[in-house]
Amino acid sequence: MSRRRLTGSAGPAAAALVWLAVAVTTLAASPSPGTDGGDPRSSGQGPGLVGDPAFALVVVLLIGLISVLATLAYIRLTARRNA
């Protein structure tokens, strides 16, 4: 390897080391269940669905349909390379 190639990779490596040196531990809630026996996202009924799963399903299907239509439109509107 040439010397220029070695010094060119020193910048990103140094940046990664600095980033690791200043990184701090993220504090979050414990993954273990609480002692109260209920789901903290509900009003004490216990485990259950939070939100509207039917709405979430419709949104996911809509996003998939839009991506398929956008891909087909892109393919249809772009010129072929061998043309």
VEXDREN-2710 file (C-alpha; in Angstrom, 1 decimal):
% VEXDREN-2710
k/r/px/py/pz
1/MET/0.0/0.0/0.0
2/SER/1.2/3.5/-0.7
3/ARG/1.7/6.0/2.0
4/ARG/-0.9/8.3/0.5
5/ARG/-3.5/5.6/0.7
6/LEU/-2.7/4.9/4.4
7/THR/-2.9/8.6/5.4
8/GLY/-6.2/9.0/3.4
9/SER/-7.9/6.4/5.7
10/ALA/-6.6/8.0/8.9
11/GLY/-9.2/10.8/8.8
12/PRO/-12.3/8.6/9.0
13/ALA/-10.6/6.3/11.5
14/ALA/-9.8/9.2/13.7
15/ALA/-13.3/10.5/13.4
16/ALA/-14.7/7.1/14.4
17/LEU/-12.4/6.9/17.4
18/VAL/-13.4/10.5/18.6
19/TRP/-17.1/9.6/18.1
20/LEU/-16.6/6.4/20.2
21/ALA/-14.7/8.4/22.9
22/VAL/-17.5/10.9/23.4
23/ALA/-20.4/8.5/23.1
24/VAL/-22.5/8.1/26.2
25/THR/-24.8/5.3/27.3
26/THR/-28.4/5.8/26.4
27/LEU/-30.7/5.6/29.4
28/ALA/-34.1/4.0/28.8
29/ALA/-36.8/2.1/30.6
30/SER/-36.1/-1.3/31.8
31/PRO/-37.2/-4.1/29.4
32/SER/-38.5/-6.1/32.3
33/PRO/-42.2/-5.9/33.2
34/GLY/-43.2/-3.6/36.0
35/THR/-44.4/-4.7/39.4
36/ASP/-48.0/-3.4/39.0
37/GLY/-48.9/-6.2/36.6
38/GLY/-50.5/-4.1/33.9
39/ASP/-49.6/-2.6/30.6
40/PRO/-48.1/0.9/31.3
41/ARG/-49.7/2.1/28.0
42/SER/-53.2/1.3/29.1
43/SER/-55.4/2.2/32.0
44/GLY/-54.5/-0.9/34.0
45/GLN/-56.5/-3.5/32.1
46/GLY/-53.4/-5.7/31.3
47/PRO/-51.9/-6.6/27.9
48/GLY/-53.8/-5.5/24.9
49/LEU/-53.6/-3.6/21.6
50/VAL/-52.8/0.1/21.8
51/GLY/-53.9/2.3/18.9
52/ASP/-55.9/1.3/15.9
53/PRO/-54.5/-1.8/14.1
54/ALA/-56.9/-1.6/11.2
55/PHE/-55.7/2.0/10.4
56/ALA/-52.1/0.9/10.6
57/LEU/-52.8/-2.0/8.2
58/VAL/-54.5/0.3/5.7
59/VAL/-51.6/2.8/5.8
60/VAL/-49.1/0.0/5.2
61/LEU/-51.1/-1.3/2.3
62/LEU/-51.5/2.2/0.9
63/ILE/-47.7/2.9/1.1
64/GLY/-47.1/-0.4/-0.7
65/LEU/-49.5/0.4/-3.4
66/ILE/-48.0/3.9/-3.9
67/SER/-44.5/2.5/-4.2
68/VAL/-45.6/-0.1/-6.8
69/LEU/-47.4/2.6/-8.8
70/ALA/-44.4/4.9/-8.6
71/THR/-42.0/2.2/-9.7
72/LEU/-44.2/1.2/-12.6
73/ALA/-44.5/4.9/-13.7
74/TYR/-40.7/5.4/-13.5
75/ILE/-40.1/2.3/-15.6
76/ARG/-42.7/3.4/-18.1
77/LEU/-41.5/7.0/-18.4
78/THR/-37.8/6.4/-18.6
79/ALA/-36.1/5.6/-22.0
80/ARG/-34.5/2.2/-22.6
81/ARG/-30.8/2.1/-22.7
82/ASN/-30.6/0.2/-26.0
83/ALA/-33.0/2.6/-27.8
END
